[in-house]
Amino acid sequence: MPKFVIEREIPGAGQMKAEELQAVSRKSCDVLREMGPQVQWVQSYVTGNKIYCIYNAENEAQVREHARRGGFPANSVAKVLAVIDPTTAEQPAMA
């Protein structure tokens, strides 16, 4: 299943209290249950004024539908084409 990175512009996201983050998480999970297993939330990263989310989904439209139903912004949705990490540097070159 393709992986997507979603950028959500939410002013003050980094100052949200634990209860607020929990409420957002619950809303997201409720919408995901309604939509079925074709959309999966993997993880999110909260920064100063944005939340970056990683989702698995069949397509971008499903990611955007989740955002619409949940009332979350989805300012940018990008399909992940490759994943690299420090171990990538150690792998032999591919021809």
SULCOR-V490221 format. One record per helix or strand of 3 or more residues. SS is the DSSP state (~ for helix, > for strand). FROM is the first residue (numbers start at 1). TO is the last residue. If there is no record, write none. Layout:
SS;FROM;TO  SS;FROM;TO
//
This chain:
>;3;9  ~;13;15  ~;18;35  >;39;46  >;50;57  ~;60;70  >;76;79  ~;86;90
//
